[in-house]
């Protein structure tokens, strides 16, 4: 019988009796493996070019992760060899979505994104738009969800990408949106609210 490698031994031990340290490692190891500074990503981008491979760029808040995000990333991976997911900082989201957002802070969003298999690299940007990062990295493919059209994507970003010879693509499948999901949740909660007691009737909603 072949000898198990260290990773398999680690996982077997983890399943039987995980310690806090082991769980912490399991949760954060993908973050260490995928999260990049801009300087690190510049070097990685150079290596990708030298390999003759393609880099696909997607960006967004990715707040309250959902199935649409998974579809978006899967499509992104299909368009090239490496998928870079750029996400807004918390302050950037507050500026674009309002003071009540994000629902999940940057640390939580990065950890969730790092566990998605199709995501190769993660980058956080501070601005309203990642125009500065796009200018430096010049991905081969700039991909947006199908809630956009070629005419409603950020036109400064589109002009930049097309200017250096990159491709602007729109996903062919539905990707949904966090805003729509939050609106549905809000409408649902309204049906459970009892104005007389000032509380939510959880039993009415099927909760005990």
C-alpha positions as CSV (number, residue, x, y, z in Angstrom):
1,X,0.0,0.0,0.0
2,X,1.5,3.4,-1.0
3,X,2.5,5.7,1.9
4,X,0.1,8.6,2.4
5,X,1.4,12.0,1.7
6,X,1.5,14.6,4.5
7,X,-1.7,16.4,3.3
8,X,-3.8,13.2,3.5
9,X,-2.4,12.4,6.9
10,X,-3.2,15.9,8.1
11,X,-6.8,15.7,6.8
12,X,-7.3,12.2,8.3
13,X,-6.2,13.5,11.7
14,X,-8.3,16.6,11.3
15,X,-11.5,14.6,10.6
16,X,-11.0,12.5,13.7
17,X,-10.0,15.2,16.3
18,X,-9.6,18.7,14.9
19,X,-7.9,21.2,17.1
20,X,-8.6,25.0,16.9
21,X,-5.2,25.5,15.3
22,X,-5.8,22.9,12.6
23,X,-9.3,24.3,11.8
24,X,-7.8,27.8,11.6
25,X,-5.1,26.5,9.2
26,X,-7.7,24.8,7.0
27,X,-9.8,27.9,6.8
28,X,-7.1,30.4,6.1
29,X,-4.6,28.4,4.0
30,X,-6.5,29.2,0.7
31,X,-6.3,32.9,1.6
32,X,-2.5,32.7,2.0
33,X,-2.3,30.8,-1.3
34,X,-4.6,33.1,-3.4
35,X,-4.7,36.7,-1.9
36,X,-2.2,39.0,-3.7
37,X,-0.9,42.5,-3.3
38,X,-0.8,44.5,-6.5
39,X,3.0,44.2,-6.6
40,X,2.7,40.4,-6.3
41,X,0.1,40.3,-9.0
42,X,2.2,42.3,-11.4
43,X,5.0,39.7,-11.1
44,X,2.5,36.9,-11.6
45,X,1.0,38.6,-14.6
46,X,4.5,38.8,-16.2
47,X,4.9,35.0,-15.6
48,X,1.5,34.3,-17.2
49,X,2.6,36.2,-20.3
50,X,5.9,34.4,-20.5
51,X,4.0,31.1,-20.4
52,X,1.8,32.2,-23.3
53,X,-1.3,31.8,-21.0
54,X,-4.3,34.1,-20.6
55,X,-5.5,36.0,-17.5
56,X,-9.3,36.6,-17.0
57,X,-10.4,39.5,-14.8
58,X,-13.7,39.7,-12.9
59,X,-14.5,42.3,-10.3
60,X,-17.3,43.1,-7.9
61,X,-18.4,43.5,-4.3
62,X,-19.3,39.8,-3.9
63,X,-21.1,40.6,-0.8
64,X,-23.3,37.8,0.7
65,X,-21.9,35.2,-1.8
66,X,-24.5,33.2,-3.8
67,X,-25.0,30.8,-6.7
68,X,-24.7,33.6,-9.3
69,X,-21.2,34.4,-8.1
70,X,-20.2,30.7,-8.6
71,X,-21.6,30.8,-12.1
72,X,-19.7,34.0,-12.9
73,X,-16.4,32.5,-11.7
74,X,-17.0,29.3,-13.6
75,X,-17.6,31.2,-16.8
76,X,-14.5,33.3,-16.1
77,X,-12.4,30.2,-15.8
78,X,-13.8,28.9,-19.1
79,X,-12.5,32.1,-20.9
80,X,-8.9,31.6,-20.0
81,X,-6.2,29.9,-18.0
82,X,-6.1,31.9,-14.8
83,X,-8.9,33.7,-13.1
84,X,-8.3,36.9,-11.1
85,X,-11.1,38.1,-8.9
86,X,-10.8,41.7,-7.8
87,X,-13.1,42.8,-5.0
88,X,-13.9,46.2,-3.5
89,X,-12.6,47.1,-0.1
90,X,-15.3,47.8,2.6
91,X,-14.9,51.5,2.2
92,X,-15.3,51.2,-1.5
93,X,-18.5,49.3,-1.1
94,X,-19.9,51.9,1.3
95,X,-19.2,54.6,-1.2
96,X,-21.0,52.7,-4.0
97,X,-23.7,50.8,-2.2
98,X,-24.4,52.9,0.9
99,X,-23.5,53.0,4.6
100,X,-25.4,49.7,5.4
101,X,-23.1,47.7,3.1
102,X,-21.2,45.4,3.0
103,X,-23.1,42.7,4.8
104,X,-19.9,40.6,5.0
105,X,-16.7,42.5,5.7
106,X,-13.5,42.2,3.6
107,X,-12.0,39.5,5.7
108,X,-15.1,37.3,5.5
109,X,-15.5,37.9,1.7
110,X,-11.9,37.1,1.0
111,X,-12.0,33.9,3.0
112,X,-15.2,32.8,1.2
113,X,-13.8,33.6,-2.2
114,X,-10.5,31.8,-1.5
115,X,-12.3,28.5,-1.1
116,X,-13.8,28.6,-4.6
117,X,-11.9,26.2,-6.8
118,X,-12.2,28.3,-10.0
119,X,-10.6,31.3,-8.4
120,X,-6.8,31.4,-8.9
121,X,-5.9,34.9,-7.5
122,X,-7.6,37.5,-5.3
123,X,-7.0,41.2,-5.2
124,X,-8.6,44.0,-3.2
125,X,-9.0,47.5,-4.6
126,X,-9.8,50.7,-2.8
127,X,-11.2,52.9,-5.5
128,X,-14.7,53.4,-6.9
129,X,-13.4,51.6,-10.0
130,X,-10.4,49.2,-10.4
131,X,-9.2,51.3,-13.3
132,X,-5.7,51.8,-11.9
133,X,-5.3,48.0,-11.3
134,X,-6.6,47.2,-14.8
135,X,-4.2,49.7,-16.4
136,X,-1.2,48.0,-14.7
137,X,-2.2,44.3,-15.1
138,X,-3.9,44.5,-18.5
139,X,-5.8,41.1,-18.3
140,X,-6.5,39.4,-21.6
141,X,-10.2,39.1,-20.9
142,X,-12.4,41.5,-18.9
143,X,-15.6,39.7,-18.0
144,X,-18.9,41.1,-16.6
145,X,-22.1,39.4,-15.7
146,X,-25.2,39.3,-17.9
147,X,-26.9,42.0,-15.8
148,X,-24.6,44.2,-18.0
149,X,-24.4,44.9,-21.7
150,X,-21.4,46.1,-23.7
151,X,-22.9,49.6,-23.4
152,X,-23.6,49.5,-19.7
153,X,-20.3,48.3,-18.4
154,X,-18.0,51.0,-17.0
155,X,-17.0,52.7,-20.3
156,X,-13.7,54.0,-19.0
157,X,-12.7,50.4,-18.1
158,X,-14.0,49.2,-21.5
159,X,-12.0,51.8,-23.4
160,X,-8.9,50.9,-21.4
161,X,-9.2,47.2,-22.1
162,X,-10.0,47.5,-25.7
163,X,-7.2,50.1,-26.1
164,X,-4.5,47.6,-25.2
165,X,-6.0,44.8,-27.2
166,X,-7.9,43.0,-24.5
167,X,-11.4,41.4,-24.9
168,X,-14.5,42.7,-23.1
169,X,-17.0,39.8,-22.6
170,X,-20.4,39.3,-21.1
171,X,-21.3,36.0,-19.4
172,X,-23.9,34.0,-21.4
173,X,-25.7,32.7,-18.3
174,X,-27.7,34.4,-15.5
175,X,-25.6,35.5,-12.5
176,X,-28.2,37.1,-10.2
177,X,-27.3,39.9,-7.8
178,X,-26.8,40.3,-4.0
179,X,-29.1,43.4,-4.2
180,X,-32.0,41.4,-5.6
181,X,-31.5,38.7,-3.0
182,X,-31.4,41.2,-0.1
183,X,-34.6,42.8,-1.5
184,X,-36.3,39.4,-1.5
185,X,-35.2,38.7,2.1
186,X,-36.5,42.1,3.1
187,X,-39.9,41.5,1.5
188,X,-40.1,38.1,3.2
189,X,-39.3,39.6,6.6
190,X,-42.0,42.2,6.2
191,X,-44.5,39.3,6.0
192,X,-43.4,38.0,9.4
193,X,-43.4,41.4,11.2
194,X,-46.2,41.9,13.8
195,X,-46.8,45.6,14.1
196,X,-48.7,45.1,17.4
197,X,-45.8,43.4,19.2
198,X,-43.0,45.0,17.2
199,X,-41.5,41.6,16.7
200,X,-41.1,39.0,13.9
201,X,-43.5,36.0,14.1
202,X,-40.9,33.3,13.5
203,X,-43.4,30.5,13.8
204,X,-45.4,32.0,10.9
205,X,-42.2,31.7,8.9
206,X,-41.7,28.1,9.8
207,X,-39.0,28.7,12.5
208,X,-39.3,27.3,16.0
